[in-house]
Amino acid sequence: MGAFLDVALLVVFLICTLALAVYGGHLYVLLYLFHRRRESTVAAQRAFVADWLARTPESEWPGVTTQLPIYNEADVATRVIEAAAAMEYPRGKHSIQVLDDSTDETRLLVDRTVRRLRSQGVDIEVIRRENRAGYKAGALRNGLSRCRHPLVAIFDADFIPPKDFLKRAVPFLASRPELACIQGRWAHLNQNESWLTQAQAVALDAHFAVEQGARAWNGLLMNFNGTAGVWRKAAIEDPAVGGWSSDTLTEDLDLSYRVQLAGWKMDYCLELSCPAELPNTISGLKAQQRRWATGGVQTAVKLLPRIWKARLSLAEKVEATLHLTHYSVYLWTVVLALLARPMMLMTNTFTFWWWMTIGWALLIITVLASPVVYSYARYHLGGGWTGLRNMPAVLVLGTGLSINNAIAVIRGLYVRGGEFVRTPKSGSTAAVRQASRYKARKATTMWFVEMLLGAYCLANWAIYMTLSRPVLSVFLAIYAIGFLSIGWMSRPEANFRRRLVFEEEPARSPSFMPAAALPAGSISSN
């Protein structure tokens, strides 16, 4: 019986390490694909946009409708509407739709702002529905039916599009009729607000400065990130595509893949940047991560059969599979943490020594992938080696979110659709730091489970240290710090104190907020 349990443990261990190694190796491949194309593609895109703007009279520019989906965003609604209205584009060729599903004071702020802008000659309207059917996807679908222009730009409430965003994005779609969407890069308004936002910024930079470019510029399937991009209306409405759908929590990822399966193309522009606010609370970040993880798996369950039956290359199919299932790494991470104690009790470790060595070697290669890719991305974006400096925070955050995301992955396997839980925004920027007026949802017992697993890893770390097993000890130490840190930050008392501090502050009116400090044009998951 003992030998059977040893073999079973070893098999599970090797499956977990092999799965993680596959996704780690995938990161190395994406890094190579991006690196070999970055200089030539960025230079070509820059020259193309400049040439198109120079030789194309404004009378020939296609019309654009900007959609701003909003739901109870009193801290940022005015800001994004004003930024959209300030974008430079020929008069009469740009209209704005504020897709407002709000049920609170945001409605009044939206109406006040829109009335003021309309009196200044801005082509802008507010579109409201009787209910939130379909959530964000439903709002976008409803607004699309009233779009009178061939192109549609989309910005979430926490984004601030630069004035020249449309001028730099439209040339791609205007010159390539087969192009369905051009995706821009996310920049960060408040990345230095805390270690939490710094870690997020590094991770998102890797997605936008490596992953998106690697896919788009090497003929692989890529995704729209839900915001900071421009779509061709005809592509969304193509009968073979089916339009916006709310049967997954990542309607952007779902639409992206359906569009490409229907024969349309997508592209990415690294220099087309749009700054946005990063979640500055652990509860907000967890909600965002749950939505992305569950929605990604839902999209995989929905579309992977179609992808493997489609006339795509093997490379496209493999890349799509790894992309749509990449959140599963959190599930394997949790299983590995739980294996620490049982593996300590293995009765025949000497016999399996080579196999265990292979497993640990794969795990080390996997762990090194993130620092390499993240540091490269930050360096390429002009941030020096800050990516490497922030790597401890990234590892702690990524590990600490494992339970939250692993449960979301499992949920995505059997749940279709679900409530679109928005991430609370506060309006924070590099110059202004403030708390959101929106309370986080009632805390669950998840924080206790995270603390419990953290204590479990810490105890096993101490035991492994006494057994002189330094490799596993390092991983257990990272697990312990990650789970304990995120669990402690997520406890109900922490959320209560944060809300109490905010409730003692005087009410803020967006009309009197200090002007946001905007970066001069510069940056996910799905």
HUHU-V585609 format. One line per field, one symbol per residue. ss: DSSP state (a for helix, b for strand, c for the rest). phi: phi as a letter, one per 40 degrees, with the letter a starting at -180 (. if undefined). burial: 1 if it has 16 or more other ideal C-beta (glycine too) atoms within 10 Angstrom, else 0. Layout:
ss: ???
phi: ???
burial: ???
This chain:
ss: caaaaaaaaaaaaaaaaaaaaaaaaaaaaaaaaaaaaaaaaaaaaaaaaaaaaaaccaaacccbbbbbbbccccccaaaaaaaaaccccccccbbbbbbbcccccaaaaaaaaaaaaaaccccbbbbcccccccaaaaaaaaaaccccccbbbbccccbbccccaaaaaaaaaaacccbbbbbbbbbbccccccaaaaaaaaaaaaaaaaaaaaaaccccccccccccbbbbaaaaacccccccccccccaaaaaaaaaaacccbbbbbbbbbbbbcccccaaaaaaaaaaaaaaaaaaaaaaaaaaaaccccaaaaaaaaaaacaaaaaaaaaaaaaaaaaaaccccccccaaaaaaaaaaaaaaaaaaaaaaaaaaaacccccaaaacaaaaaaaaaacaaaaaaaaaaaaacccccccccccccccccccccccccccccccaaaaaaaaaaaaaaaaaaaaacccaaaaaaaaaaaaaaaaaaaaacaaaaaaaaaaaaccccccaaacccccccccccccc
phi: .cccccccccccccccccccccccccccccccccccbdccccccccccccccccbbcccbcccbbcbbcbafbccbdcccccccccccaddgbbbbbcccbcbbcddcccccccccccccgccaabbbbcacdgfccccccccccbcbbcbbcbbccccbccccdccccddcccbbccccabccccbbcbcccacccccccccccccccbcccccccbgbcbbccgafabbcdccccddccggcbbcbcbcccdcdcccccchcbbabbcccbacaccdbbccccccccccccccccdccccbddccccccbccccccccccccbcccdccccccccccdcdcccdcbccccdcccccccccccdcccccdccccccccccgcgbccccccdcccccccccdcdcccccccccbbbghcccccdbbgcbcbbbacccccccdcbcdccccccccccccccdccccccfbcccccccccdccccccccccccdccccccccdccccccbbdcbccccccccfa...b
burial: 0000010011011101101110110110111011001100110010001001000000001011111111111111111111111010100011111111110001101100110110000111011000010111111111110010001111111111110011111111110000111111111111101101111111111111111111111101111111111111101101001011110111111111111110011111110111111111111111111111111111111111001001010001111101111111111111111011001001000001000100110110011011111111111110100111011011111111111111111011000011010111111111000111110100100010011011011101100100001001101111111111111111100110011001000000010000010110011111
